[in-house]
Amino acid sequence: MAKQQRQLASEEEPLLVVGGDDQPAVVREEVKKQLWLAGPLIAGALLQNVTQMISVMFVGHLGELPLAGASMANSFASVTGLSLLLGMASALDTLCGQAFGAEQYHLLGIYKQRAMLLLTAVSVPLAVVWFYTGDILLLLGQDADIAAEAGVYARWMIPALFGYGLLQCHVRFLQTQNIVFPVMASAGATALCHFVVCWVLVYGVGLGSKGAALSIAVSYWINVVILAVYVRVSGSCKKTWTGFSMEAFRDALSFLRLAVPSALMVCLEMWSFELIVLLSGLLPNPKLETSVLSISLNTAAFVWMIPFGLGSAISTRVSNELGAGRPDAARLAVRVVVFMAVLEGLVIGLLLVCVRYIWCHAYSDEEEVVRYVAKMMLVISVSNFFDGIQCVLSGVARGCGWQKIGAGVNLGAYYIVGIPSAYLIAFVMHVGGTGLWLGIICGLMVQVLLLMAITLCTNWDKEATNAKDRVFSSSIPSDPTT
């Protein structure tokens, strides 16, 4: 039966042949498709990132110690929770994207429900870890005052953990269907609410840094509610969301086989960036180094949302085209997105250099911090260039289902090259916080080279066959109403 389904799908979706006189038109059409997807995804990602950024800005004006504590807590939260949930949810990029391309629409709702259940279950032990953040940071040798401040901040962020996992499931469910404008709109509405909620909790109620942490949780849950209502009432999700089903409780192992390497792929990369903030606490003048590295990381994460949007777009394009049995279209999409990533890296890098002194004042008015951050912005502009290329290549990997390969690449690039280089430059060569970031750039360069080599050697016809096999080998029966 599965074999017959694959044959029928193959007959319905003939392979796209790219070439000849119409190639420029095909390329232009592909550019339009990717920009149509990437534009709202970039805006949505930037607006989602604004929640933590606004909270850090509010805390930054409370003093150097609250800023250092909040920054350390955000780094710890990303390492021990948010990155793991983000990585597990990215398994939906492959599963939902390829199922949508193969027109097996009933699978998308099942995949989303299954992901929501598993991510909520994983969040419970992670919440326990967050509760003891202060004690853990002390064991890691961090400054006692900063660790105590970070511990309080992390405890008030615990409700955000459960909202974040559900939010990522909804975003990917819609994204893989090419429904991206609601994601952007909901993120925009949430960002507006967050500014008000943060001000009320920090200054109005007088919770200080605790209020800034709690406001993140409130905003995440607002975003989840908005998207959940849209999925329920929108006609565009009629085929892919048919209500809750007991099928979501079945075959969790098959989801985990993809979700675990997906989580490793994301976590190994994100952990390396957060680790440099933790290492900054071991440098001389830890309050200054931690504050500056955290501001730099927040800035890098903010501009990274642009290639992240491109990476999400190419993940959707590749998974959809492979699921539909069009390997040539997938190959063309990859070539287009790499070109756009290079162009984006050059433009954003120049912009960062131009605004480096102005941007610093958004976080702190202390002259020492401003000068240090301005210096770091030059390094961030270089890292953003390579990070943008690896981001879109990682999106290609998710679209194809190469998460295990991606995890291996990230392990080698960051933990065999990047982190050791960062330690060597910062502590042995005494370059300081700047040296930590230079080491990460070394890891980024290795990651780009490895992912580029893998992509260039890809047999796209074989990947299209693998995508069909993944979709039609599901044990879930087709929805008779579709």
Buried (B, 14 or more C-beta within 10 A) or exposed (E): EEEEBBEEBBEEBEBBEBEEEEEEEBBEBBBEBBBBBBBBBBBBBBBBBBBBBBBBBBBBEBBBBBBBBBBBBBBBBBBBBBBBBBBBBBBBBBBBBBBBBBBBBBBBBBBBBBBBBBBBEBBEEBBEBBBEBBEBBBEEEBBEEBBBBBBBBBBBBBBBBBBBBBBBBBBBBBBBBBBBBBBBBBBBBBBEBBBEBBBBBBEEEEBBBBBBBBBBBBBBBBBBBBBBEBBEEEEBBEBBBBEEBEBBEBBBEBBBEBBBBBBBBBBBBBBBBBBBBBBBBBBEEBBBBBBBBBBBBBBBBBBBBBBBBBBBBBBBBBBBBBBBBBBBBBBBBBEBBBEBBBEBBBEBBEBBBEEBEEBBEBBBEBEEBBEBBBBBBEBBBBBBBBBBBBBBBBBBBBBBBBBBBBBBBBBBBBBEBBBBBBBBBBBEEEBBBBBBBBBBBBBBBBBBBBBBEBBEEBEBEEBBBBBBEBBBEBEBEBBEEE
